[in-house]
């Protein structure tokens, strides 16, 4: 009976997603001008265009849970949909890299952004994040100009501005909760936060620059924006997949770097130092431990 229910739900979800995503780019066949590309026509407009809401989970139904932090490395091919396109002007579409989607959403006041993965310090103003994304360098020739021409504005090019671009993003840190729902009788995952990671804006050109967390986004507030923004579907460009679907269905590869624990949620590299192989093996051990939890629930 349980397998039959799962099959029906999977089919319904597939049909719903397929219908919505297929219409997002199929308009290329009916577009009368370039501005129509990627826009839904009146005939293709469907339902409410909202992400499928999370179901309510009663605390009494949670038999077990564990909070997990993971890193999504954008150098891995399977994670490319989260990285590209880095140059939207070249491809000529309204598709955006995930980083651009998050930054634009915060600028427009549609996202809740925090300073840490525990979401204790909320960043209310874009200026609180901008210093991590932008820097300005005044050239030496500018000081000579100011000394020779006091009070006059600096000519263009005397101040060099550097910005963190989508191509500078090395990966994403995510925080989510694995839990066993005894009512449904299965192990489930709920994504709660996501954070772009890049080199420090002051060392973008360095080969071994320091990697920093730019900002944490409380994911539930980002679902509508993620749903409206589409990632590239390599198998069929007529049915693009939304970032919300991609992330919630875990269509990416990630490495666990921290789980909640008695030692103050210490990271793996804190107790396994200077050995990347053993750190990766520890990550896989934790992942298997979580997966085995579902099987263990049925062991008597």
Backbone as a ProteinNet text record, in pm:
[ID]
protein_1_A
[PRIMARY]
XXXXXXXXXXXXXXXXXXXXXXXXXXXXXXXXXXXXXXXXXXXXXXXXXXXXXXXXXXXXXXXXXXXXXXXXXXXXXXXXXXXXXXXXXXXXXXXXXXXXXXXXXXXXXXXXXXXXXXXXXXXXXXXXXXXXXXXXXXXXXXXXXXXXXXXXXXXXXXXXXXXXXXXXXXXXXXXXXXXXXXXXXXXXXXXXXXXXXXXXXXXXXXXXXXXXXXXXXXXXXXXXXXXXXXXXXXXXXXXXXXXXXXXXXXXXXXXXXXXXXXXXXXXXXXXXXXXXXXXXXXXXXXXXXXXXXXXXXXXX
[TERTIARY]
83.1	0	87	193.8	281.9	350.8	397.3	463	365.7	238.5	137.5	115.6	108.4	89.2	207.8	328.1	448.2	450.2	410.2	409.4	312.4	193	92.3	142.2	200.4	250.9	363.1	450.4	561.7	511.7	409.4	353.3	287.9	210.7	144.6	244.9	351.1	454.7	524.1	552	618.8	533.4	404.1	313.6	303.6	292.9	280.1	403.8	520.4	644.5	665.2	637.8	659.1	573.8	448.2	357.3	402.6	448.8	487.5	619.6	716.6	848.7	850.9	769.2	766.8	720	623.1	571.1	667.2	765	853.7	940.7	985.4	1074.6	1015.5	901.1	843.6	800.4	786.6	743.7	844.2	959.7	1057	998.4	903.8	840.9	737	679.2	572	615.2	741.1	787	790.1	727.6	728.5	846	904.5	1021.3	1108.4	1237.9	1328.6	1281.9	1210.8	1165.6	1063.8	1003.6	903.5	964.6	1094.3	1158.5	1149.7	1109.3	1103.3	981.8	892	771.8	652.4	567.1	447.1	344.1	289.6	180.6	51.8	-52.3	-180.2	-236.3	-214.3	-265.7	-193	-65.3	14.8	16.6	-40.7	-39.7	-119.9	-61	-125.1	-132.8	-234.7	-259.9	-199.7	-142.6	-95.9	53.4	123.7	268.2	338.1	309.8	372.8	438	544.6	606.2	512.9	529.9	448.4	483.8	387.9	419	464.8	551.2	592.7	472.5	464.4	359.6	393.1	290.8	313.7	358.8	463.7	516.9	497.7	414.2	392.8	514.9	547.4	661.9	643.9	521.4	494.9	526.1	530.7	556.7	704.9	789	932.4	996.4	1029.9	1088.1	1237.3	1302.3	1447.3	1480.5	1580.2	1624.2	1769.4	1834.2	1972.3	1994.3	2051.8	2083.3	2219.9	2229.2	2350	2389.9	2520.7	2576.8	2657.5	2637.1	2706.5	2765	2863	2923.9	2902.8	2848	2826.5	2939.8	3027.6	3143	3101.5	3114.8	3070.9	3168.4	3281.9	3372.7	3322.8	3228.3	3173.8	3067	3075.9	2988.7	2840.2	2804.7	2664.3	2608.2	2695.4	2651.1	2655.5	2688.8	2698.8	2570.1	2449.5	2327.9	2318.3	2388.9	2388.6	2491.2	2581.8	2691.6	2666.5	2625.4	2605.7	2462.2	2440.6	2538.8	2610.7	2739.5	2814.3	2809.1	2769.3	2760.2	2625.8	2527.4	2392.5	2381.8	2468.4	2462.5	2502.1	2594.4	2643.8	2540.2	2467.1	2371.8	2239	2211.8	2093.2	1961.8	1957	1830.7	1812.3	1696.6	1669.5	1712	1784	1833.9	1945.6	1952	2053	2120.4	2245.3	2314.3	2245.9	2255.9	2191.6	2239.5	2367	2420.4	2349.6	2328.4	2258.8	2114.8	2051.1	1913.5	1906.4	2001.1	2000.6	2030.1	2131.3	2168.7	2055.5	1997.6	1888.6	1766.7	1739.7	1627.4	1646.4	1769.5	1797.9	1788.3	1840	1831.1	1686.2	1599.9	1458.8	1377.9	1443.8	1374.9	1285.2	1312	1228.7	1286.2	1408.7	1475	1516.3	1515.1	1571	1714.5	1809.4	1951.7	2014.8	2104.7	2166.1	2317.8	2382.8	2528.6	2588.3	2508.3	2561.7	2459	2504.5	2418	2319.8	2328.9	2231.2	2121.9	2136.5	2035	2001.8	2107.2	2090.1	2102.5	2180.7	2203.4	2148.2	2036.9	1973.2	2033.3	2060.9	2114	1997.5	1966.5	1847.6	1872.6	1996.5	2028.7	2129.6	2112.1	2205.8	2346.8	2361.3	2494.6	2573.3	2501.8	2569.9	2634.3	2588.1	2642.9	2736.7	2713.4	2787	2937.1	2980.4	3124.6	3191.6	3115.4	3170.9	3172.9	3096	3082.2	3155.1	3199.9	3256.2	3369.4	3471.3	3577	3619.4	3670.9	3718.8	3863.6	3947.8	4089	4118.3	4176.7	4217.4	4362	4384.3	4518.3	4609.3	4740.8	4837.7	4828.5	4799.2	4790.8	4673.9	4573.9	4460	4501.2	4591.7	4637.6	4719.6	4797.8	4873.9	4779.3	4671.6	4573.9	4505.6	4469	4400.7	4491.7	4620.5	4714.6	4733.6	4731	4751	4622.6	4507.8	4379	4282.6	4308.2	4221.7	4077	3985	3843.2	3781.4	3860.5	3805.1	3773.8	3667.4	3633.1	3737.1	3754.1	3852.5	3804.4	3893.1	3856	3819.4	3745.5	3704.6	3826	3827.4	3937.1	4040.5	4029.7	4126.5	4091.5	3965.5	3920.6	3873.9	3936.6	3905.7	3812.2	3699.4	3600.5	3603.2	3606.1	3606.2	3481	3410.7	3288	3297.1	3235.2	3222.2	3117.7	3158.1	3070.5	3027.9	2925.5	2886	3000.8	3093	3206.5	3305.1	3295.6	3385.6	3335.4	3211.5	3154.3	3215.2	3270.8	3335.1	3237.3	3133.8	3037.7	2931.8	2847.7	2741.4	2743.1	2728	2705.4	2554.9	2507.6	2365.5	2348.7	2239.4	2205.4	2063.4	2047.2	1916.2	1898.4	1780	1745.7	1698.1	1766.1	1716.8	1629	1513.8	1425.7	1345.6	1306.7	1224.1	1080.7	993.5	851	781.1	744.1	683.1	542.6	478.6	345.1	351.2	453.6	473.6	561.1	636.3	721.6	841.2	901.7	1017.1	1108.3	1231.3	1331.1	1313.7	1313.2	1292.2	1397.1	1403.6	1501.1	1430	1465.4	1408.6	1522.6	1538.8	1642.7	1601.7	1692	1660	1747.5	1867.1	1952.6	2052.6	2093.4	2192.2	2282	2411.2	2509.4	2610.6	2625	2730.3	2867.8	2967	3103.7	3197.4	3285.1	3384.4	3511.4	3613.8	3732	3696.5	3771.9	3753.7	3766.6	3680.5	3680	3814.3	3893.6	4025.5	4129.8	4095.3	4191.9	4129.1	4046.2	3977	4073.6	4184.3	4279.4	4384.8	4383.7	4485	4449.2	4552.1	4528.9	4493.1	4537.4	4510.5	4445	4355.6	4290.5	4198	4162.6	4074.5	3931.2	3866.2	3726.2	3636.9	3533.9	3446.8	3300.5	3218.2	3073.8	3022.6	2956.1	2910.4	2785.9	2688.1	2567.2	2484.6	2405.5	2315.2	2172.2	2105.1	1965.2	1876.1	1775.3	1675.2	1589.5	1606.9	1552.8	1401	1322.9	1177.8	1129.7	1200.7	1160.7	1205.1	1289.7	1343.3	1273.2	1178.5	1121.4	1050.5	976	905.7	1004	1107.4	1209	1281.6	1313.1	1381.6	1291.8	1164	1069.5	1057.4	1057.1	1043.7	1170.5	1284.9	1413.3	1445.9	1481	1501.3	1649.1	1683.9	1816.9	1810.6	1924.8	1929.8	1912.3	1827.7	1807.2	1884.1	1995.3	2082.4	2014.8	1921.2	1855.7	1747.7	1684.6	1575.4	1555.8	1599.7	1590.6	1447.2	1353.4	1212.5	1148.9	1213.4	1158.5	1263.9	1289.4	1386.8	1336.3	1428.1	1393.9	1417.8	1328.9	1346.6	1452.7	1516	1614.5	1549.1	1423.6	1354.1	1338.9	1299.4	1286.3	1422.2	1522.3	1656.1	1711.8	1695.4	1751.2	1668.6	1537.7	1454.1	1456.5	1479.7	1490.4	1634.6	1726	1867	1932	1910.9	1974.4	2109.8	2194.4	2329.1	2413.6	2543	2632.1	2692.4	2690.9	2741.3	2819.6	2911.6	2993.9	2959.9	2932.5	2902.9	3030.4	3024	3140.5	3112.1	2983.8	2950.4	2812.3	2796.7	2665.6	2654.3	2532	2516.5	2567.6	2645	2704.9	2729.5	2769.6	2786.4	2905	2994.3	3114.7	3093	2971.9	2945.1	2940.3	2889.8	2877.2	3011.7	3115.2	3247.2	3247.3	3329.8	3340.1	3433.6	3420.3	3501.7	3650.5	3685.8	3827.6	3886.9	3804.2	3855.8	3906.2	3849.3	3898	3969.7	3965.9	4050	4125.1	4245.9	4320.6	4424.6	4445	4552.3	4545.5	4425.4	4410.4	4277.1	4281.3	4159.1	4089.3	4167.7	4107.4	4027.3	4084.8	4013.5	3892.1	3901	3786.1	3672	3706.3	3605.1	3544.1	3626.8	3576	3484.2	3518.2	3432.4	3298.7	3302.8	3179.1	3090.9	3152.2	3075.8	3021.6	3098.7	3052.5	2927.5	2928.1	2811.6	2691.5	2717.2	2608.5	2544.7	2627	2575	2500.7	2549.3	2484.7	2342.6	2326.6	2194.6	2104	2158.3	2078.6	2035.4	2124.5	2093.4	1987.5	1965.7	1868.7	1729.4	1694	1562.1	1548.3	1654.5	1650.1	1646	1720.8	1725.3	1590.1	1508.7	1377.4	1287.9	1317.5	1234.9	1301.2	1410.5	1479.7	1434.8	1395.8	1343.3	1442.4
-120.4	0	126	124.7	241.7	268.5	161.1	178.6	233.7	189.9	238.7	387.9	434.9	577.4	659	606.7	678.7	692.4	587.2	590.5	694.9	700.3	798.3	940.6	964.5	1097.6	1137.1	1043.5	1072.3	1108.6	1035.2	1063.1	1200.5	1233.1	1363.3	1476	1459.8	1563.1	1580.5	1469.6	1475.7	1549.4	1518.4	1583.3	1732.2	1769.1	1910.8	1988.5	1934.3	2003.7	2008.8	1896.9	1891.9	1992.2	2005.5	2098.9	2241.8	2277.1	2414.5	2450	2357.7	2390	2386.4	2300.2	2290.8	2421.7	2489.1	2613.4	2729.6	2716.1	2828.6	2864.2	2763.4	2790.8	2752.6	2683.7	2641.8	2761.7	2878.5	2998.9	3042.4	2978.8	3010.6	2982.3	2891.9	2858.4	2962.1	3033.6	3128.9	3274.2	3298.3	3435.1	3514.1	3633.1	3720.4	3816.7	3837.9	3924.1	3869.6	3904.8	3847.5	3867.4	3979	4005.9	3903.1	3826.8	3727.8	3596.1	3579.4	3453.3	3430.8	3309.1	3271.8	3321.6	3395.1	3445.5	3357.3	3337.6	3257.6	3337.6	3276.3	3339.5	3322.6	3396.4	3387.9	3246.4	3178.7	3043	2943.4	2973	2879.5	2910.4	3023.4	3059.9	2957.9	2910.8	2802.4	2833.4	2787.1	2785.2	2905.6	2883	2992.5	3017.1	2927.9	2942.4	2960.3	2871.3	2874.4	2740.1	2739.7	2611.1	2528	2396.9	2308.3	2333.2	2371.1	2405	2283.4	2309.5	2203.7	2159.3	2031.3	1981.6	2007.8	2026.1	2048.5	1918.4	1927.7	1810.8	1831.9	1750.3	1760.8	1709.1	1776.2	1733.6	1590.6	1547	1411	1306	1349.7	1255.4	1242.6	1329.2	1324.4	1228.1	1110.4	1008	1029.9	1092.3	1116.5	1229.1	1312.3	1416.5	1452	1506.1	1551.8	1668.4	1776.1	1893.1	1873.7	1901.1	1870.6	1991.8	2019.1	2123.8	2057.2	2101.7	2041.8	2150.4	2108	2199.7	2145.2	2230.4	2196	2256.7	2175.1	2220.8	2243.1	2366.7	2399.2	2353.4	2295.5	2236.4	2100.8	2041.8	1912.5	1932.2	1851.9	1869.2	1862.1	1773.4	1757.4	1884.6	1971.2	2094.9	2216.3	2197.2	2309	2390.6	2330	2412.1	2520.5	2503.5	2605.4	2715.7	2691.4	2784.8	2869.9	2806.1	2876.6	2928.2	3035.1	3105.7	3215	3232.3	3339.6	3468.3	3457.5	3573.8	3569.1	3639.8	3635.2	3711.8	3810	3886.9	3800.1	3707.7	3626.5	3524.5	3464.9	3361.5	3421.1	3547.4	3614.9	3563.2	3518.4	3473.3	3541.4	3516.4	3573.8	3479.2	3372.1	3282	3349.6	3320.7	3380.6	3271.4	3296.8	3207.4	3217.7	3112.3	3111.8	3227.9	3262.8	3373.5	3503.8	3529	3651.1	3652	3536.2	3526.2	3565	3515.2	3543.9	3691.3	3746.7	3886.1	3979.7	3957	4042.2	4031.5	3909.4	3893.3	3969.6	3972.9	4048.4	4198.2	4244.3	4386.2	4433.7	4346.7	4382.4	4360.5	4315.2	4296.6	4174.8	4075.2	3956.3	3839.8	3853.8	3745.6	3789.1	3694.5	3717.2	3665.2	3752.9	3719.9	3734.6	3642.2	3638.9	3627.9	3651.1	3653.4	3516.6	3424	3293.6	3184.7	3059.3	2946	2910.8	2979	2958.7	3066.3	3160	3262.1	3343.8	3387.1	3469	3617.5	3654.8	3795.1	3825.1	3895	3926.1	4052.5	4047.4	4162.3	4234.8	4350.3	4421.9	4505.1	4552.6	4647.2	4584.8	4613.4	4560.5	4611.8	4729.1	4784.2	4695.4	4618.5	4529.2	4410.9	4382.7	4273.2	4325	4447.6	4500.8	4504.4	4527.9	4535.4	4400.5	4292.1	4160.2	4130.6	4207.2	4182	4283.3	4393.1	4500.8	4570.1	4614.1	4697.8	4801.3	4914.5	5020.4	5051.9	5056.1	5088.6	5220.5	5311.6	5440.2	5430.8	5455.1	5443.3	5554.7	5530	5629.8	5758.4	5744.3	5863.2	5951.8	5892.6	5970.7	6066.8	6022.5	6109.8	6225.7	6198.5	6305.8	6407.3	6357.5	6447	6533.4	6472.5	6547.1	6653.8	6624.5	6724.2	6840.6	6807.4	6911.7	6987	6924	6985.5	6970.4	7039.3	7023.7	7064.7	6981.2	7012.8	6963.1	6922.8	6875.5	6726	6682.8	6539.9	6457.4	6336.5	6249	6205.8	6204.7	6155.2	6006.8	5965.1	5825.3	5734.4	5625	5529.9	5543.5	5649.5	5668.6	5583.7	5538.3	5449.9	5319.2	5209.3	5078.1	5003.9	4959.4	4887.6	4739.5	4656.8	4511.6	4454.2	4368.3	4307.6	4155.3	4090.1	3944.6	3911.3	3835.4	3799.6	3652.8	3612.6	3471.3	3375.9	3419	3332.9	3317.6	3402.4	3394.3	3298.3	3253.8	3166.3	3027	2980.5	2849	2736.7	2770	2668.6	2727.3	2641.1	2682.7	2593	2655.6	2580.7	2575.8	2460.1	2446.2	2384	2420	2361.7	2307.3	2182.7	2121.6	2021.1	1963.5	1869.6	1738.8	1630.2	1497.3	1451.5	1396.8	1351.8	1230.1	1149.4	1031.9	1061.8	1063.4	1089.9	956.4	932.2	802.6	790.4	904.3	898.6	849.6	898	854.1	729.7	704.2	586.6	595.6	716.6	731.8	845.1	838.5	940.4	1054.4	1178.2	1295.2	1402.1	1498.5	1608	1740.6	1839.3	1973.7	2075.6	2144.4	2246.2	2373.5	2427.5	2545.9	2667	2647.5	2762.4	2735.6	2842	2830.2	2953.5	2932.5	3040.4	3030.1	3134.9	3134.5	3155.1	3086	3092.1	3134.2	3230.7	3273.8	3315.3	3348.5	3406.9	3545.3	3587.6	3721.7	3822.9	3924.1	4022	4091.4	4093.9	4156.1	4063.6	3935.8	3840	3754.5	3815.8	3739.1	3677.9	3745.5	3698.5	3606	3586.6	3500.8	3354.1	3272.2	3130.3	3056.2	3108.1	3042.3	3138.5	3223.1	3321.1	3257.3	3333.3	3284.6	3275.7	3161.7	3145	3191.1	3267.2	3326	3299	3296.5	3288.7	3429.9	3451.7	3586.2	3625.6	3538.2	3561.8	3434	3416.6	3301	3344.5	3267.5	3294.5	3192.4	3240.7	3151.6	3099.2	2971.4	2918.6	2927.3	2902.1	2910	3044.2	3153.1	3282.7	3298.4	3208.4	3219.5	3128.3	3047.4	2944.1	3000.5	3109.2	3164.5	3217.1	3286.9	3337.9	3222.3	3117.8	3002.6	2928.4	2929.2	2863.4	2940	3072.3	3154.8	3155	3121.8	3122.9	2981.4	2969.1	2837.6	2805.8	2680.2	2629.3	2553.5	2532.3	2466.1	2315.9	2258.8	2114.3	2059.4	1992.6	1945.5	1841.1	1766.4	1661	1712.7	1824.8	1877.4	2024.5	2114.1	2257.3	2308.6	2226.9	2267.2	2255.6	2184.7	2167.9	2206.5	2334.2	2377.2	2344	2328.2	2294	2416.2	2441.4	2556.3	2524	2628.4	2608.1	2545.5	2578.4	2522.2	2371.5	2326.9	2183.3	2114.5	2177.2	2119.1	2096.1	2195.5	2185.5	2094.3	2105.3	2023.5	1876	1846.3	1706.8	1657.5	1744.2	1710.4	1657.5	1730.5	1694.9	1764.8	1734.4	1789.9	1696.4	1718.2	1639.1	1730.7	1687.6	1770	1683.2	1747.9	1681.1	1735.5	1648.5	1690.4	1743.3	1863.7	1916.1	1940	1925	1943.8	1886.5	1825.8	1784.3	1830.6	1848.9	1890.9	1780.5	1820	1721.3	1782.6	1698.8	1739.8	1834.1	1838.9	1921.7	2062.9	2112.7	2247.3	2254.2	2145.9	2139.8	2162.9	2097.8	2114.9	2053.4	2110.8	2063.6	1943.3	1868.4	1749.2	1783.5	1894.8	1929.7	1970.2	1990.7	2024.6	1901.8	1784.4	1664.9	1568	1596.6	1524.4	1630.9	1658.8	1771.8	1726.5	1811.5	1794.7	1661.1	1609.9	1485.9	1488.6	1536.7	1554.9	1422.2	1314.2	1184.4	1134.5	1142	1095.7	1182.9	1312.1	1399.8	1359.1	1323.6	1279.2	1146	1056.6	927.4	945.7	1040.1	1068.9	1125.9	1210.7	1265.8	1154.1	1060.5	948.6	858.7	844	761.1	821.2	952.4	1019.9	1008.4	1022.3	1012.4	873.6	770.6	634.6	608.9	668.4	653.5	710.6	823	884.4	798.3	750	665.5	536.1	478.7	353.4	371.3	495.6	520	472.6	493	450.4	298.9	226.7	81.2	33.6	104.3	64.3	79	171.8	190.9	68.5	-12.6	-130.4	-258.2	-242.6	-358.6	-383.1	-501.2	-532.8	-623.5
0	0	0	81.7	90.5	-43.1	-112.4	-241.2	-344.2	-338.9	-433.3	-415.6	-288.6	-261.7	-310.8	-286.5	-331	-482.2	-553.1	-698.7	-751.5	-692.5	-736	-711.6	-592.9	-562.8	-656.6	-689.3	-779.6	-918.8	-968.1	-1100.2	-1103.4	-998.2	-993	-989	-910.3	-901.9	-1034.8	-1104.2	-1233.8	-1336.4	-1338	-1432.6	-1404.6	-1276	-1239.5	-1278.5	-1244.6	-1278	-1429	-1496.9	-1640.3	-1714.4	-1672.9	-1739.6	-1721.9	-1603.2	-1575.5	-1642.1	-1638.5	-1691.5	-1844.1	-1902.4	-2047.1	-2108.8	-2045.5	-2100.4	-2082.7	-1993.8	-1964.8	-2083.3	-2163.4	-2274.5	-2409.7	-2412.6	-2539.7	-2622.6	-2560.9	-2632	-2736.5	-2742.2	-2846	-2984.2	-2991	-3118.8	-3159.1	-3063.2	-3091.7	-3077.1	-3035	-3010.8	-3141.2	-3137.8	-3254.2	-3251.8	-3134.7	-3121.5	-3010	-3005.2	-2904.4	-2761.4	-2733.8	-2597.9	-2548	-2640	-2601.6	-2555.4	-2577.2	-2540.5	-2390.8	-2352.6	-2211.8	-2138	-2207.1	-2142.2	-2176.1	-2077.1	-2099.1	-2178.3	-2281.8	-2355.2	-2276.3	-2318	-2247.6	-2254.4	-2367.9	-2383.1	-2293.4	-2266.6	-2188.5	-2039.9	-2000.3	-1859.5	-1779.1	-1669.5	-1594.6	-1446.4	-1383.7	-1238.9	-1167.6	-1052.1	-968	-979.9	-1051.2	-1066.8	-932.5	-840.8	-709.2	-680.9	-601.1	-565.9	-480.5	-488.3	-405.2	-259.2	-176	-36	42.4	141.1	231.7	315.2	338.1	425.3	571.2	652.2	794.8	860.5	942.1	1012	1161.7	1222.5	1365.8	1440.8	1551.6	1632.3	1682.4	1700.4	1747.7	1642.1	1514	1406.1	1373.2	1430.5	1404.6	1503	1453.5	1539.5	1560.8	1459.9	1465.6	1369.7	1403.6	1312	1339.1	1236.6	1249.5	1153.4	1206.4	1124.3	1060.4	930.3	853.4	769.9	767.3	682.2	571	445.9	331.7	241.8	160.7	63.5	-76	-164.7	-305.2	-385.9	-439.9	-516.2	-661.4	-709.5	-844.9	-951.5	-912.1	-1009.7	-1058.9	-989.1	-1029	-1135.9	-1238.5	-1354.8	-1318.3	-1226.5	-1191	-1128	-1076.1	-1011.5	-1103.9	-1230.8	-1324.2	-1336.8	-1328.9	-1339.2	-1232	-1119.5	-1015.1	-1042.5	-1137.1	-1165	-1289.9	-1396.7	-1523.9	-1535.5	-1616.2	-1698.9	-1620	-1646	-1581.5	-1663.6	-1790.8	-1878.6	-1949.2	-1895.1	-1952.4	-2083.3	-2103.9	-2227.6	-2346.7	-2323.6	-2434.6	-2481.1	-2386.9	-2426.6	-2472.1	-2438	-2487.8	-2435.2	-2308.8	-2250.4	-2115.3	-2054.5	-1922.9	-1810.8	-1843.2	-1740.8	-1662.9	-1532.4	-1445.1	-1363.1	-1325.3	-1232.7	-1096.6	-1017.7	-886.8	-801.4	-810	-730.9	-765.8	-893.8	-936.6	-887.1	-886.5	-837.6	-690.4	-610.1	-466.9	-439.4	-505.8	-482.5	-524.9	-641.6	-688.5	-597.3	-547.8	-456.8	-327.8	-277.3	-155.3	-179.8	-293.1	-326.8	-333.7	-383.7	-400.3	-272.9	-166.1	-38.9	-33.3	-117.1	-121.3	-41.7	7.5	79.6	219.1	311	443.9	444.2	475.9	468.1	605.4	638.7	771.5	760.3	873.2	877.6	907	957.5	996.9	969.6	978.7	944.8	1055.1	1168.5	1275.8	1271.5	1178.4	1152	1277	1345.2	1465.1	1436.2	1334.4	1301.5	1163.1	1157.9	1030.7	969.9	839.9	767.6	702.4	754.4	709.2	584.2	567.6	460.7	364.6	235.1	136	159.3	218.4	245.5	341.7	425.3	518.9	447	326.6	247.1	139.1	95	-19.2	4.2	127.7	153	131.7	131.6	103.6	-45.8	-121.9	-264.4	-350.9	-291.6	-372.5	-297.7	-373.1	-315.8	-419	-370.4	-457.6	-423.6	-526.6	-510.8	-580.8	-506.8	-563.7	-610.2	-737.8	-793.8	-742.9	-747	-700.1	-780.9	-909.3	-993.6	-950.6	-884.4	-837.7	-727	-639.6	-531.6	-587.9	-691.5	-756.8	-818.8	-878.3	-940.2	-834	-721.8	-616.4	-556	-544.4	-492	-588.6	-717.9	-818.2	-850.2	-825.8	-859	-742.7	-634.5	-516.2	-545.8	-498.7	-513.9	-641.9	-738.4	-865	-857.6	-924.4	-923	-997.5	-953.9	-1017.9	-1156.4	-1253.5	-1387.1	-1381.8	-1480.4	-1487.2	-1503.9	-1431.9	-1442.1	-1332.9	-1250.6	-1142.4	-1020.1	-1013.8	-906.3	-969.9	-929.6	-986.3	-891	-944.7	-864.2	-897.6	-796.2	-813	-748.1	-821.1	-771.1	-776.3	-680.2	-684.8	-789.7	-890.9	-1001.7	-990.3	-1065.4	-1062.4	-1093.1	-1178.4	-1213.7	-1098.8	-995.6	-880.9	-772.9	-784.1	-681.4	-692.3	-581.9	-579.3	-544.1	-471.1	-431.1	-340.1	-287	-195.3	-72.2	42.7	165.5	189	228.3	257.5	395.6	460.8	589.8	579.8	619	613.2	724.5	730.8	837.2	775.9	810.7	779.7	896.6	868.3	975.3	929.3	1027	998.9	1040.8	942	964.7	989.2	1114.9	1146.6	1089.9	1059.7	1001.4	857.4	783.8	646.3	638.6	747.3	751.2	660.1	647.1	558.7	604.1	555.6	583.3	484.7	534.4	449.3	477.9	384.9	397.1	376.4	457	444.6	441.4	329	314	387.3	468.2	548.8	518	465.2	438.8	328.9	258	151.1	153.2	121.3	131.1	17.7	-66.5	-168.9	-105.4	-160.5	-108.7	-221.9	-193.1	-291.3	-218.6	-295	-233.9	-180	-81.6	-27.6	-141.1	-141.1	-250	-264.8	-159.2	-167.2	-228.5	-248.5	-301.7	-411.6	-495.3	-598.2	-699.5	-725.4	-826.6	-769.1	-638.9	-576.9	-598	-620.4	-643.7	-515.6	-403.5	-275.6	-176.3	-228.3	-143.2	-41	59.5	164.5	114.6	138.4	100.1	214.5	179.9	281.7	246.9	350.8	333.9	309.3	197.1	163.1	242.8	248.4	327.8	326.8	430.8	440.7	411.1	330	294.3	364.1	434.4	494.3	380.9	346.5	221.1	208.4	314.1	296.5	239	267.2	211.2	66.3	18.2	-117.4	-216.4	-170.9	-257.1	-380.4	-365	-479.9	-583.7	-537.5	-630.4	-698.5	-621.1	-677.9	-777.2	-749.9	-840	-972	-963.4	-1083.7	-1168.4	-1109.3	-1180.8	-1226.7	-1353.1	-1412.1	-1433.7	-1410	-1440.9	-1573.1	-1633.3	-1763.7	-1747.8	-1832.1	-1835.3	-1954.9	-1928.2	-2035.5	-2124.1	-2067.8	-2144.3	-2236.4	-2198.6	-2280.1	-2247	-2335.4	-2308.1	-2313.4	-2362.1	-2364.5	-2227.2	-2135.1	-2000.6	-1896.8	-1881.7	-1779.5	-1639.7	-1547.4	-1410.1	-1322	-1229.5	-1141.1	-1036.2	-983.1	-877.2	-754.1	-730.9	-615.3	-629.4	-747.1	-770.6	-765.4	-826.4	-830.3	-689.7	-601.9	-467.4	-377.7	-383.1	-295.3	-333.1	-459.9	-502.5	-493.8	-445	-424.9	-552.4	-661.4	-788.5	-797.7	-701.3	-695.7	-611.2	-612.2	-527.9	-422.5	-297.4	-187.3	-89.7	-19.3	80.6	218.8	312.3	449	514.6	570.5	641.9	790.4	829.4	970.8	998.5	1115.9	1164.9	1309.8	1356.2	1494.9	1587.2	1688	1777	1914.3	2007.9	2146.6	2165	2064.9	2074.8	2020.1	2028.2	1978.5	1828	1765.4	1619.6	1550.2	1601.4	1539.8	1399.8	1311.9	1174.9	1166.5	1058.6	1039.4	1039.2	975.3	965.7	1100.6	1201.1	1333.3	1407.8	1377.3	1445.9	1352.5	1221.6	1126.2	1047	1087.6	1032.9	931	829.4	731	658.1	636.7	562.1	488.3	363.8	286.3	258.4	237.2	209.7	328.6	448.5	567.3	597.5	566	584.2	491.6	367.1	271.4	313.9	365.1	413.1	533.7	621.2	736.3	690.9	589	533.7	478.5	405.7	350.3	461.5	569.8	681.7	745	763.3	821.3	728	597.6	500	502.4	507.2	512.6	643.8	751.5	881.2	877.7	809.6	796.7	708.9	598.2	508.9	577.5	656.4	724	832	875	980.9	940.3	813.1	766.6	774	735.3	743.3	888.4	974.1	1114.7	1183.5	1132.7	1194.9	1177.5	1075.1	1047.9	1099.9	1174.9	1229.9	1372.8	1401.1	1534.4	1606.4
[MASK]
++++++++++++++++++++++++++++++++++++++++++++++++++++++++++++++++++++++++++++++++++++++++++++++++++++++++++++++++++++++++++++++++++++++++++++++++++++++++++++++++++++++++++++++++++++++++++++++++++++++++++++++++++++++++++++++++++++++++++++++++++++++++++++++++++++++++++++++++++++++++++++++++++++++++++++

